[in-house]
């Protein structure tokens, strides 16, 4: 359902002062997972939160007095949760510690926390910010086995600053967004943050060329799969669809165009192969994922300056001669010679 959801909210002001610390702990456990709590003062603890969630993502905006949150090995075993949390303070100062290290988190920075590892997070008096839950797979696919940093991620320049603006917009407009819109913005945010984590290594031409080459190899090997899409290529190789798109954009192409190109060359091979002699052109088109014989004929003629029927009835000089990422077919018809046609 694509509806505009009303966010839940919690405030300790609705209960008696001596009950507020326990009330806050119970509410946070409900929205997150089981945590331990240390209150510098349990007397009249002040806390307020707003929660927006979909099936995939969750955003909590909070403002509270000083508190320390703990995730121990015992709590992890009792209540497993392998999703990530993005912690972004707007005001105040947070200190964190884990087996990987410790540090200070200030406004204009962000911490990506693996909730299935022990940690402690202490918030100073009167902190305000947001915590965003991200499915682990969304991070794993984008980072391709690169571990998220143990320390803060800078949000003051470059992609970090763009991410900060997106986080602010998501928090400000969360009640006005449909579930689908909320998820779409959250996915773009994860794209940006993972690109920033990968840093120069992911954005250099050489790295993009490696992604492009691997994607082309996979597409070439699986061009006969009628269900092949850019998203399936990305999932199979452990990258995000956005990374695949960026890699192909760098050479002026798209995943769909490359898939179509490889399918057309595979069609050349099948049209000239004795093994497919009794297979109709319509069946070849369907098996290769073309929506109709008409769309196949149009794409084939535009690419090779001949219809599939003309190609099948001609004399084949060369099939599958390939440039980097580009195939060729040379056709001889009616006793004459036609040169290889390339992009």
N, C-alpha and C positions, 0 to 999 in steps of 0.2 A: 504494500500500500504506500502511495506517494503522498503522505499527508504532512502537514506542519505540526510537529509535536510540541507539546507544552513541557518545559523542563521541570523536573522536580526541584524542590529547594528545601534546605534544612537550616534552621537557626536555633541556637541554644537559648534564645530569649523566651522560648515558649515553655520552658521548664524552670523549676526552682533552682536558685544558684548552686546549691550543694549537689544537684543531680546533673549539672551541665557537662562535666567532664565525661561521665559515663554515657550520657546521651550522645555526645559527639563521637566517642569511640564506636558505639554501636552503629551510628549512621555511616561512618567511614568504612567500617567492615562490610556493610551492606552494599556500598557502591564499588568498593575495591575488592580486597581479599582480606583474609585474617591477618591483622597486624598487631604488634605490641605498642604500648603507649607509655610515655613518661611526661607527666605534667609538672612543670616547675611549681605551679600552684593549681590545686584542684578547686580552689574557692572561686566561684563565679567565673568559670572559664567562658570566654566569648568566642564564638565561631559561627560562621555563616557560609553556606555553599549553595551553588546552583548546578544542576546536573542535566546534561543533554546526552542521550545515548541512542544508538541505532543497533542493529544486529552486529555491526562490524566495529564501530568506533564509539568512544565515550569521551566527553569533555566535562571536567569539573572545574568550576571557578570557585576559589575559596578566599576567605579572609578570616584570620584567627589570631588568638594570642599565642605565646610561645608554647611549643610542643615538640616532642621527639617521637618519630615513627620508627618502629623496628620490624624487620622481617628476619626471623630466625630460622635455622634449619628445621626446628620442630614445627613452626608454623607453616613452612613450605611443604613439609610432609603431610600435615593435617589438611591443608587447603592448597593444592597445586595450582599454579597459574604461570604460564610461560609467555604471556604477552608482555610487551614493553610499555613503560610509562614515560611520557615526556613531561618533565617538570620545568615550568617556566615561571619564575617569580617576577611580579610587577613592582613590588615594594618589599623592603626588608632584606634580610640575608639568611641563606640556608647553608648549613654545613652538612657534608655527607661523608660516609665512610663505608668501605666494602673490602673484600679480600684483594681487589685490584688496586686499591688506593683510597685517598681521601682528598678533600678540597673544599673550597668555598664557592657557592653559587650565588651570584648577584643578578639584579635586573640587567636585561640585555644579554643574558646567557641562558643556556638550556642544558638540561641533563637528561640523557636517555638511560633509563634504569631497567635492567633485566630483573623482573619481579621474582624469578625462580632462583635468585642468588641472595644470600644474606646481606643485609645492609642496614645502616642507621641514617636517618635524615632528621636533622634538628632545625627547627624554624625559630627565628628570633621573634621578639615581641611585635605584634601587629604586622604580619606578613600578608601579602595578597598576590594571587597569581592563578595559573591554570595548570591542571594535570590532564593530559590526553592519553587515553589507552589506545595502543596500536597493536593489531594482530601480529604475532611474531613472524608469520610467513610473509607478510608485506615487507618486513625489513630484510628477512633472509634472502628473498628473491632479488631484491634490489642491490644488496651489498655483495652477493655472490661469495659468501663465506668470509668476507672481511668483517672482523669484530667491531661493533660500535665502540667509540672511545669511552674510557672509564671516567674521564673528566668532562668539564663543561664544554659546550659548543658555543662559539661566539656568534652573537646575533647583531653585531654592530656594522658589519660591512658585507658587500657582495651578496652571495646567496643567503647568508645568515640574516642580513637585513631584510631581504625579500621574504624570507620565512617568518620573521618577526611581524611584518605587516600582515601576512596571511593569518598568523595566529591571532593577532589583534582583531582582524575582521571576522574570523570564525567565532571568536568569543563574543564580539559585539552583536553579531547578527544571527547567533545560533537559533534563536526562537523564531526567526523569520524564514529559515531555510527548511525545505522539505527534507525528508530522510535521504533521498537520492542526492540532493544538492549538498547536504552536510557530508555525506560519504565522499562525494567527488572532490570537494575542497580538501578534506582530510587526506585523500590519496595524493593530491598534488603536493600537499605539504610534506608527506613522506618522501615523494620523489625528490623534492628540493633538498631536504635534510640528508638523504642518502647520497645525493650528488655532492653535497658539501663534505660529508664524511669521507667519501672516496677521494675528494680533492683533485689535485692536478693530475693524478694518475688516471682518473676516469675521464678527464676532459681533454687530455692531450690527443693530437691526431693519431699517434701510434696506437694508443689504447682503443680509440674508436675504430681504427682499421682492424684491430684484432677481433673486436665484437662483430664488425661487418663480415669479416672473412669466415668466422665461425658460423654466423647465421646463414651466410650463403651456402656453406658446405652442408648444413643441416637441411636447408630448403631443397638443395639439389638432390640430396639423398631421399627426401620424403615428398618430392613434387607429385608423386602418384597418389598421395593421400588426399582424397576429395575434401576432407575436413581441415586441411592445413590452413592456419591463419598466423598472423604475426604474434598474437597472444600465445598460441601453442608453441611457436618457436621459442619465445622468451621463456616460457615455463620449462620447456625441455632443457634449455641451456643454463637455467638458473639465474637469468637476468630479468629485469622488468621490461615490460613492453616499451616504456619510455626510452630505455637505454638502446633497445633495438632500433626504435624510430630515429633517435639522434644519430646513431651510427650510419644508417642509410641516408638520412638527411644530409650528412656531411659529404656524400658523393652524389647528391641530387636525385635520390630515389626514395621509395617507400617500401615497407615490407610487402604490401599488396602487389606493387609493380614487379618486384623481384620474384614473388611466387608465380605471378602470371607469366613472366618471361620463362621461367624454368618449365612451367607446364606446357607452354607452347613448343619448346624444344623437345620435350618428352612426347608431345603429340606428333612432331615430325618423325621421331623414331618409330612410333607405333604405326603411323600411316604408311611407312615404308617397310615395315617388318612383316615377313611372311606369317609370323605367329598371330598377327592381328588382321590378316587379310579378310577374314570372314566377319570381322567386327565392324559394325556400321560407324560412320563418322559421328552420329548422334551419341552412340554408346561410348565412344572414345572421349567425346566432350564431357559427357556426364561423369565418367569415371575419373576425370581429371578436375572435377569441381566446377566446371562451367555451368551456369544456370540453364542454358538452352543451347541448341545447335546454332541458332541465329547469333547469339552473343559470341560463341566460339568462332563461327565463320568470320564475323566482323573483326575480332581480335587477331585472328590468324592472317587475314588478308592485309590488315594494317601493318602487321609485323613483318610478313614475308612477301608482300606484294603478289600473293597468289591465294586462291581459295584452297581449303583442304582437299576438295575434289580434284582440282587441277594438280595439286602437289602429289596426290596419290596416283594420278594417271601419268605423271611425268617421270623423268629419269633422274635419280638422285646421285649427285656427284659427291657431296660431302654432308655428313650428318654429325651434329654435335661438336663441330670444331668450336672451341671456346676461347674467348678472351676472358680476362678476370671478371667473372660475374656475368658475362654476356655470351650467349651461345649464337651459333650461326647455322643456317641451312642453305646450301647451294642447290638450285633447281635447274634442270634442263628440260624444256618442254618443246614439243613439235619440231624436234631436230635442231633447235637453237640452244644457245648457252646463256643462262642468266647468272649474273654474278651473285656471290653470297651477299645477303642482306643483313646488316647489323644495325644496332641502335646508333 
